[in-house]
Amino acid sequence: MREILPGEVPKDGGTALQENVDRPVFRGNGPDDYVCVSCGNVLAVSMHPEQMTKKVRIRCGRCSTVNVSVIDGWELAHAPN
């Protein structure tokens, strides 16, 4: 995860708000966990990279940092061979 840049807003993206700092916003069945870039709080667990795109942002419930995946999973999944 990384902090978003000023003005970095995808056209059809959204920001999930972590309401309980002890519960991840998303749970999947993949290999990766995602933590807040500022405080290390767990934001998403067991996610596949394809599920974490630049359109998915998460506001940390502990420090309010808005996080986005470093690698766009959709682009990774659809990269030419």
Buried (B, 14 or more C-beta within 10 A) or exposed (E): BEEBEEEEEBEEBEBBEBEEBEEBBBEBEBEBEBBBBBEEBBBBBBBBBBBBBBBBBBBBBBBEBBBBBEEBBBEBEEEEE
